[in-house]
């Protein structure tokens, strides 16, 4: 047997301690990396959960907007507010309820953990207070948080939640005033969500876009008049227009200007009208003295029951 194989000496204490120390260092580094990876994975899962909650909320908002209520004679707009972080509109559900989506960044929320609220009315009447400071108040309203980790305004950033697009031909600033709300045709919704802004997991973006298929602008009534025969004139309303290019109904009035009271029933002819049609040939009766002036109006109504009344058409009775 050689001297090497016969040697019974082991490791020295110092060598054993060095190996143990190296093992502890490697094990510690491995556990630290595993713990960091596990924590990062868990934070990523939480981030995805918040983003998924926001996505589900936006899906609900998109369905509600696709079923935006139709404007009516008494309510020509179904959008009560269209701001960058606050949107109030009426739905076409049986109760015609109002819905509000707004961002709260004041306590208990904050710019780094904003709360996007969904608020709904119980009836077709917008409750007093529902349009107050987000999330608002109001009898019968129900409230729920769509996302509690919205970061659209973190670090003083100004990333709109709601972006609006108006009909073709409208100013780039539309909708800058409430009168332009009926002209909104598309709404974009964009949320930035971050479960913990102090970690290294990047915020997530959730977005959707909706075409407002039920939007309807009132038509515009325009009329011209020409004298064609003794004591006879022809009125022409063909210059009247409808933004959505839908077929209009034409109604003529004489003597007294029509009002909304003449058009209370969308399925019936307006009360007090003289005649209907794009054109009107009107022979003046002998009771209208030659050279006197008579007042006429044209009213047009679109399929959505919105009505427009022309300015007064003053005609001198021809000889």
C-alpha distance (Angstrom), angle and dihedral (degrees) to the residues before:
residue distance angle dihedral
X1 . . .
X2 3.77 . .
X3 3.77 123.5 .
X4 3.86 92.4 -111.3
X5 3.80 94.5 55.5
X6 3.77 91.4 42.5
X7 3.80 92.5 52.7
X8 3.85 108.0 110.4
X9 3.80 96.7 -175.3
X10 3.91 117.2 127.2
X11 3.82 134.1 -166.6
X12 3.72 119.2 -53.3
X13 3.79 120.6 -116.4
X14 3.79 90.7 -108.6
X15 3.81 91.5 54.1
X16 3.80 91.2 49.2
X17 3.81 91.3 49.6
X18 3.81 91.4 49.3
X19 3.79 91.3 51.0
X20 3.80 91.3 47.7
X21 3.78 91.3 49.2
X22 3.81 91.4 50.0
X23 3.81 89.9 47.6
X24 3.80 91.0 52.0
X25 3.81 91.4 48.3
X26 3.81 92.9 49.7
X27 3.81 92.5 43.4
X28 3.80 91.8 47.1
X29 3.78 92.1 49.2
X30 3.80 90.6 47.7
X31 3.80 93.0 49.1
X32 3.81 91.2 45.8
X33 3.79 91.3 51.7
X34 3.80 91.1 45.7
X35 3.80 92.1 48.5
X36 3.81 91.3 47.7
X37 3.78 91.1 48.6
X38 3.81 91.5 46.8
X39 3.81 92.5 49.2
X40 3.79 91.3 45.9
X41 3.79 90.5 49.2
X42 3.80 91.0 49.6
X43 3.82 92.5 48.6
X44 3.80 89.1 48.9
X45 3.81 90.3 52.2
X46 3.81 90.5 49.5
X47 3.81 89.0 48.8
X48 3.79 90.7 51.9
X49 3.81 90.5 47.8
X50 3.81 90.9 54.6
X51 3.80 90.6 46.1
X52 3.81 91.0 49.5
X53 3.81 91.0 50.4
X54 3.81 88.8 51.3
X55 3.79 90.9 47.6
X56 3.80 91.9 52.6
X57 3.80 89.3 49.2
X58 3.79 91.8 52.1
X59 3.80 90.2 49.3
X60 3.81 88.7 57.0
X61 3.81 91.1 47.2
X62 3.81 90.5 49.8
X63 3.82 91.9 52.5
X64 3.78 90.7 49.2
X65 3.80 92.1 50.0
X66 3.78 93.0 48.2
X67 3.80 85.5 57.8
X68 3.78 95.7 47.8
X69 3.80 109.4 158.6
X70 3.79 118.3 -101.1
X71 3.82 116.3 -109.0
X72 3.80 114.3 -110.9
X73 3.78 137.7 -161.8
X74 3.80 91.6 -92.9
X75 3.81 95.7 37.1
X76 3.77 110.3 38.6
X77 3.81 93.5 177.2
X78 3.77 131.6 41.4
X79 3.80 93.7 -167.4
X80 3.80 115.1 85.0
X81 3.81 98.4 176.6
X82 3.79 134.2 12.6
X83 3.81 108.9 179.7
X84 3.80 131.0 147.5
X85 3.82 93.0 -99.4
X86 3.79 102.4 15.9
X87 3.81 128.3 60.5
X88 3.83 126.7 174.5
X89 3.80 121.5 -178.4
X90 3.80 141.8 153.6
X91 3.78 122.7 -114.8
X92 3.79 128.6 -144.2
X93 3.80 95.1 -126.7
X94 3.83 115.0 129.3
X95 3.81 91.8 -91.8
X96 3.84 93.0 46.3
X97 3.80 89.1 -135.0
X98 3.79 124.3 -172.8
X99 3.80 120.1 -122.2
X100 3.78 128.5 -159.6
X101 3.80 129.1 -166.9
X102 3.79 114.0 -172.5
X103 3.81 138.9 160.1
X104 3.80 119.3 -123.8
X105 3.82 115.6 -160.4
X106 3.81 99.6 162.9
X107 3.82 124.3 91.0
X108 2.96 127.9 -27.4
X109 3.81 81.9 27.0
X110 3.83 124.6 47.3
X111 3.83 139.2 -165.5
X112 3.82 88.9 -95.0
X113 3.81 93.0 46.3
X114 3.78 105.9 29.1
X115 3.77 121.6 175.5
X116 3.79 119.9 -132.4
X117 3.80 107.0 -154.6
X118 3.78 130.3 -160.5
X119 3.81 112.6 -154.8
X120 3.81 124.7 -176.9
X121 3.79 131.9 -169.8
X122 3.79 122.1 -137.3
X123 3.80 96.5 -133.8
X124 3.79 142.2 25.3
X125 3.81 90.4 -90.3
X126 3.80 117.5 89.3
X127 3.84 103.2 -121.8
X128 3.79 118.7 -124.4
X129 3.80 107.1 -102.4
X130 3.79 97.0 21.7
X131 3.80 88.9 105.8
X132 3.82 93.1 48.8
X133 3.80 126.8 107.7
X134 3.81 107.8 -35.5
X135 2.99 123.8 -52.8
X136 3.80 88.2 18.2
X137 3.78 130.3 -162.7
X138 3.79 134.4 -111.7
X139 3.77 138.2 145.1
X140 3.78 113.9 -82.0
X141 3.80 95.9 8.6
X142 3.79 120.8 139.6
X143 3.80 122.1 -150.4
X144 3.79 134.5 -162.6
X145 3.81 134.6 168.4
X146 3.79 113.6 -117.3
X147 3.82 92.8 -171.9
X148 3.81 131.6 -5.1
X149 3.81 95.9 -166.6
X150 3.79 104.4 61.4
X151 3.82 113.6 149.8
X152 3.81 102.4 179.9
X153 3.83 90.0 121.9
X154 3.83 100.6 36.4
X155 3.81 115.6 135.4
X156 3.82 89.0 12.8
X157 3.81 91.2 -65.0
X158 3.79 116.6 156.8
X159 3.79 106.1 -146.6
X160 3.79 108.2 157.0
X161 3.77 118.7 -130.8
X162 3.80 90.9 -158.3
X163 3.80 126.0 40.8
X164 3.78 121.6 -179.3
X165 3.78 133.8 -154.2
X166 3.78 122.3 -164.1
X167 3.79 130.9 -152.3
X168 3.78 120.4 -70.7
X169 3.78 112.9 -76.6
X170 3.81 95.6 27.1
X171 3.83 120.8 124.9
X172 3.80 117.9 -87.4
X173 3.81 88.5 -117.5
X174 3.83 92.1 60.8
X175 2.99 122.0 156.0
X176 3.79 94.5 35.4
X177 3.82 95.4 131.5
X178 3.79 135.1 31.5
X179 3.81 91.6 -108.0
X180 3.82 88.0 67.5
X181 3.83 95.7 53.7
X182 3.84 92.4 95.1
X183 3.81 87.4 59.3
X184 3.81 94.1 62.2
X185 3.79 109.4 112.8
X186 3.83 103.3 166.1
X187 3.79 134.0 34.2
X188 3.81 124.5 -165.1
X189 3.81 119.9 -161.7
X190 3.81 121.3 -163.5
X191 3.81 128.2 176.6
X192 3.78 129.5 -175.8
X193 3.80 111.0 -156.0
X194 3.81 128.6 -168.3
X195 3.80 122.5 169.5
X196 3.83 92.3 -161.9
X197 3.80 120.0 11.8
X198 3.82 93.7 -167.0
X199 3.81 96.1 63.3
X200 3.79 128.8 78.0
X201 3.81 95.4 -107.3
X202 3.78 108.3 111.0
X203 3.79 120.2 -125.7
X204 3.78 116.8 -102.1
X205 3.80 127.8 -127.5
X206 3.79 121.9 -137.8
X207 3.80 120.1 -177.4
X208 3.78 145.1 161.8
X209 3.79 138.9 174.5
X210 3.80 130.9 -143.7
X211 3.79 133.6 -162.9
X212 3.80 110.0 -144.3
X213 3.78 98.6 -134.9
X214 3.81 94.2 176.5
X215 3.78 97.3 53.8
X216 3.78 112.9 121.2
X217 3.77 130.6 -179.9
X218 3.79 121.4 -155.0
X219 3.80 114.5 -101.8
X220 3.80 123.3 -115.6
X221 3.81 119.2 -117.9
X222 3.81 116.4 -146.6
X223 3.80 126.9 166.5
X224 3.78 139.4 180.0
X225 3.82 129.5 -162.5
X226 3.78 133.6 -153.6
X227 3.78 133.8 -179.9
X228 3.82 111.6 -126.0
X229 3.81 107.1 163.4
X230 3.76 139.4 8.6
X231 3.77 109.6 -55.6
X232 3.81 90.2 -8.7
X233 3.82 132.8 110.7
X234 3.78 134.0 -179.9
X235 3.81 120.4 -139.6
X236 3.80 118.5 -156.5
X237 3.82 122.9 -164.0
X238 3.83 97.8 175.3
X239 3.80 91.9 112.3
X240 3.80 89.7 67.9
X241 3.80 112.8 111.9
X242 3.78 140.7 -156.8
X243 3.82 120.0 -154.9
X244 3.80 92.3 -142.2
X245 3.85 91.0 46.2
X246 3.78 92.9 -122.7
X247 3.79 126.7 150.6
X248 3.79 114.2 -83.3
X249 3.78 131.8 -150.0
X250 3.83 116.3 -136.4
X251 3.80 124.9 -147.9
X252 3.82 127.8 178.9
X253 3.78 126.8 -151.6
X254 3.78 133.5 -171.6
X255 3.78 133.0 -161.4
X256 3.81 100.0 0.3
X257 3.79 125.5 51.8
X258 3.82 113.1 -118.2
X259 3.80 120.1 -119.3
X260 3.81 136.1 -169.9
X261 3.81 87.4 -83.3
X262 3.81 88.6 70.0
X263 3.82 90.6 58.1
X264 3.80 104.7 45.9
X265 3.82 93.8 124.5
X266 3.80 114.3 56.3
X267 3.79 91.7 -166.2
X268 3.81 96.3 53.4
X269 3.77 137.2 63.1
X270 3.79 112.9 -92.1
X271 3.75 116.6 -99.6
X272 3.80 120.7 -108.4
X273 3.80 96.1 21.0
X274 3.79 122.7 150.0
X275 3.80 97.5 -148.8
X276 3.81 142.2 -39.5
X277 3.80 136.4 -121.4
X278 3.79 139.7 81.9
X279 3.81 90.2 -81.7
X280 3.77 132.3 30.6
X281 3.79 126.4 -160.5
X282 3.77 106.4 -158.3
X283 3.83 124.0 -171.9
X284 3.79 109.2 -164.3
X285 3.78 114.5 -124.9
X286 3.78 119.2 -123.3
X287 3.78 88.6 -106.8
X288 3.83 88.0 71.7
X289 3.79 104.1 78.2
X290 3.80 118.4 -133.6
X291 3.81 110.0 -98.9
X292 3.80 94.1 21.4
X293 3.80 119.6 120.2
X294 3.77 124.7 -118.8
X295 3.82 127.0 -168.3
X296 3.81 124.6 -130.7
X297 3.81 135.6 175.9
X298 3.78 135.6 -165.1
X299 3.79 120.0 -145.5
X300 3.82 121.7 -170.0
X301 3.81 125.8 -167.1
X302 3.81 127.2 -164.6
X303 3.85 127.0 -148.4
X304 3.80 89.0 -96.0
X305 3.81 89.2 62.3
X306 3.79 94.2 -111.4
X307 3.79 113.8 143.2
X308 3.78 135.9 -157.3
X309 3.81 125.8 -167.9
X310 3.78 121.6 -155.1
X311 3.76 124.3 -129.9
X312 3.78 115.1 -90.9
X313 3.81 114.1 -70.6
X314 3.79 106.8 -148.7
X315 3.79 112.6 -162.6
X316 3.79 128.3 -172.8
X317 3.80 110.6 -139.0
X318 3.83 105.5 -112.5
X319 3.76 122.7 -134.5
